[in-house]
């Protein structure tokens, strides 16, 4: 079962390390002709970091791809993800981390620990995303078949984030506890279903905001 992490000193230091890694990746990608920006995906930014029993804490980041000078990379999701993984591994090895793993919807680092203090392991989950001209967002999905040559890479449209910021403001502070409760319920629901793809913090957060907003908004009519 997931629970909220409350050690603020630990959260600040472990997040600082992870954000530093992703920022280094953004700079490295510039040298490869890929313009990208980092965004915290929900949990840390909004004080919703969770841990499943004694498992590692995942810091979720979105890597927003804005431009690629090489048109072949821009149009080829496989080549784009491969290039990003190569770039990220350069950064990880340089910082004495092990190389990352490629999952269906994210790039995941191996578990690490702080040198001092709280020894709870943590890692980075990095989702590659981009946005179209209409404000829709898409994440890069690697559909594995067991044979790397026949694997498929594609852009899958994400859950609607229309008016997300305005909904957040509407719900704070009066209804924020309900958002936290709903978020935790959704994390544990996806865990119980072993639904590893859908239980990402970003998806759960968007679902929680939309659900609570709809209920409160309907009650105010």
C-alpha positions as CSV (number, residue, x, y, z in Angstrom):
1,X,0.0,0.0,0.0
2,X,1.2,3.5,-0.8
3,X,1.6,6.1,1.9
4,X,2.8,9.7,1.8
5,X,6.4,10.4,2.6
6,X,6.8,13.0,5.4
7,X,10.6,13.4,5.9
8,X,11.1,16.9,4.5
9,X,14.9,16.9,4.8
10,X,15.1,13.6,3.0
11,X,12.7,14.7,0.2
12,X,14.6,18.0,-0.3
13,X,18.0,16.3,-0.7
14,X,17.0,13.3,-2.7
15,X,14.9,15.4,-5.1
16,X,17.7,17.9,-5.5
17,X,20.0,15.1,-6.7
18,X,17.4,13.7,-9.1
19,X,16.5,17.1,-10.5
20,X,20.2,17.8,-11.0
21,X,20.6,14.6,-13.1
22,X,17.6,15.5,-15.3
23,X,18.9,19.0,-15.8
24,X,22.2,17.7,-16.9
25,X,20.4,15.5,-19.4
26,X,18.6,18.5,-20.9
27,X,22.0,20.3,-21.4
28,X,23.5,17.1,-22.9
29,X,20.6,16.8,-25.3
30,X,21.2,20.4,-26.6
31,X,24.6,19.2,-27.7
32,X,22.9,16.5,-29.7
33,X,20.5,19.0,-31.4
34,X,17.5,18.2,-29.2
35,X,15.7,21.0,-27.4
36,X,14.0,19.8,-24.3
37,X,12.8,21.0,-20.9
38,X,12.3,19.3,-17.6
39,X,9.1,19.4,-15.6
40,X,8.3,17.7,-12.3
41,X,5.3,15.4,-12.9
42,X,2.9,16.0,-10.1
43,X,3.9,14.4,-6.9
44,X,7.0,16.3,-5.7
45,X,5.8,19.7,-6.9
46,X,2.5,19.3,-5.0
47,X,3.7,17.5,-1.9
48,X,2.3,14.2,-2.9
49,X,5.4,11.9,-2.9
50,X,4.4,8.4,-2.0
51,X,6.2,5.1,-1.0
52,X,4.9,1.6,-1.4
53,X,5.9,-0.2,1.8
54,X,9.7,-0.4,1.8
55,X,10.2,0.0,-1.9
56,X,12.1,2.8,-3.5
57,X,10.6,6.2,-3.9
58,X,10.1,7.3,-7.5
59,X,10.6,10.8,-8.6
60,X,8.6,11.4,-11.8
61,X,9.8,13.8,-14.4
62,X,8.4,14.7,-17.8
63,X,11.0,15.5,-20.4
64,X,9.2,17.8,-22.9
65,X,10.7,17.5,-26.4
66,X,10.3,20.8,-28.2
67,X,12.6,20.5,-31.2
68,X,15.1,18.2,-32.9
69,X,17.5,19.6,-35.5
70,X,17.8,16.1,-37.1
71,X,14.4,15.6,-38.8
72,X,15.0,11.8,-38.8
73,X,15.1,11.8,-35.0
74,X,12.1,14.0,-34.7
75,X,10.0,11.7,-36.9
76,X,11.3,8.4,-35.5
77,X,10.2,7.7,-31.9
78,X,12.6,4.7,-31.7
79,X,15.6,6.8,-32.6
80,X,14.5,9.6,-30.3
81,X,14.2,7.4,-27.2
82,X,17.4,5.5,-28.1
83,X,19.3,8.9,-28.3
84,X,17.8,10.1,-25.0
85,X,18.8,6.9,-23.3
86,X,22.3,7.1,-24.6
87,X,22.5,10.7,-23.4
88,X,21.1,9.9,-20.0
89,X,23.5,7.0,-19.5
90,X,26.4,9.4,-20.1
91,X,25.2,11.6,-17.3
92,X,24.5,8.7,-14.9
93,X,27.9,7.1,-15.4
94,X,29.6,10.4,-15.0
95,X,27.9,10.8,-11.6
96,X,28.7,7.2,-10.6
97,X,25.2,5.9,-11.1
98,X,24.4,2.7,-13.0
99,X,22.9,2.8,-16.5
100,X,19.1,3.2,-16.8
101,X,16.4,0.8,-17.8
102,X,13.9,1.2,-20.7
103,X,10.3,0.4,-19.8
104,X,7.1,0.8,-21.7
105,X,6.4,4.4,-20.8
106,X,9.4,5.7,-18.9
107,X,13.1,5.5,-18.5
108,X,14.0,4.3,-15.0
109,X,17.3,4.6,-13.1
110,X,18.6,2.1,-10.7
111,X,17.9,2.6,-7.0
112,X,20.3,4.9,-5.0
113,X,20.6,6.1,-1.4
114,X,21.7,9.3,0.3
115,X,25.2,9.1,1.8
116,X,23.9,10.5,5.1
117,X,20.6,10.4,7.0
118,X,17.5,8.6,5.7
119,X,18.5,5.5,3.7
120,X,15.3,5.0,1.9
121,X,16.2,4.2,-1.7
122,X,15.0,6.4,-4.5
123,X,15.2,6.6,-8.3
124,X,14.1,8.6,-11.3
125,X,11.2,7.8,-13.7
126,X,11.5,9.9,-16.8
127,X,8.6,10.1,-19.3
128,X,9.3,11.5,-22.8
129,X,6.5,13.8,-23.8
130,X,5.6,16.4,-26.3
131,X,2.6,18.7,-27.0
132,X,0.8,19.5,-30.2
133,X,-0.5,22.9,-31.4
134,X,-3.9,22.2,-29.8
135,X,-2.6,21.7,-26.3
136,X,-2.9,17.9,-26.3
137,X,0.1,16.0,-24.8
138,X,1.6,12.7,-25.8
139,X,4.0,10.3,-24.2
140,X,6.5,8.1,-26.0
141,X,5.5,4.5,-25.6
142,X,7.8,1.5,-26.3
143,X,5.6,-1.6,-27.0
144,X,7.8,-4.6,-26.3
145,X,7.3,-7.9,-28.1
146,X,10.2,-9.9,-26.8
147,X,12.1,-9.3,-30.0
148,X,13.7,-5.8,-30.1
149,X,13.6,-5.7,-33.9
150,X,9.8,-6.0,-33.9
151,X,9.2,-3.7,-31.0
152,X,7.0,-0.7,-31.7
153,X,7.5,2.9,-30.7
154,X,4.7,5.4,-30.8
155,X,3.2,8.6,-29.3
156,X,0.2,7.9,-27.1
157,X,-2.2,10.8,-26.2
158,X,-2.3,11.4,-22.5
159,X,-5.2,12.2,-20.2
160,X,-6.6,15.6,-20.8
161,X,-4.9,18.4,-18.8
162,X,-7.2,21.1,-20.1
163,X,-7.6,23.8,-17.5
164,X,-5.5,21.8,-15.0
165,X,-4.0,24.9,-13.4
166,X,-7.3,26.7,-13.0
167,X,-8.8,23.6,-11.5
168,X,-5.9,23.4,-9.0
169,X,-6.5,27.0,-7.9
170,X,-10.2,26.4,-7.6
171,X,-9.7,23.4,-5.3
172,X,-7.1,25.0,-3.0
173,X,-7.1,25.1,-0.1
174,X,-10.6,24.1,0.9
175,X,-10.7,20.8,-1.1
176,X,-7.0,19.9,-1.2
177,X,-7.3,17.2,1.4
178,X,-9.9,15.5,-0.7
179,X,-7.5,15.7,-3.7
180,X,-4.7,14.1,-1.6
181,X,-7.1,11.3,-0.5
182,X,-8.3,10.6,-4.0
183,X,-4.8,10.6,-5.4
184,X,-3.7,8.0,-2.8
185,X,-6.7,5.9,-3.5
186,X,-5.9,5.9,-7.2
187,X,-2.3,5.0,-6.6
188,X,-3.3,2.0,-4.5
189,X,-6.1,1.0,-6.9
190,X,-3.6,0.7,-9.8
191,X,-1.2,-1.1,-7.6
192,X,-3.8,-3.7,-6.6
193,X,-4.5,-4.3,-10.3
194,X,-0.8,-4.6,-11.1
195,X,-1.5,-1.9,-13.7
196,X,2.0,-0.6,-13.9
197,X,1.5,1.6,-17.0
198,X,-1.5,3.5,-15.7
199,X,-0.4,4.0,-12.1
200,X,2.1,6.8,-13.0
201,X,2.0,9.7,-10.5
202,X,1.2,12.1,-13.3
203,X,-1.9,10.1,-14.5
204,X,-3.1,9.5,-11.0
205,X,-2.8,13.2,-10.2
206,X,-4.7,14.4,-13.3
207,X,-7.4,11.8,-12.6
208,X,-7.7,13.0,-9.0
209,X,-7.9,16.7,-9.9
210,X,-10.5,16.1,-12.6
211,X,-12.6,13.8,-10.4
212,X,-12.6,16.1,-7.3
213,X,-13.2,19.2,-9.4
214,X,-16.2,17.6,-11.1
215,X,-17.8,16.6,-7.8
216,X,-17.2,20.0,-6.1
217,X,-18.3,22.0,-9.2
218,X,-21.5,19.9,-9.5
219,X,-22.2,20.5,-5.9
220,X,-21.9,24.2,-6.3
221,X,-24.5,24.5,-9.0
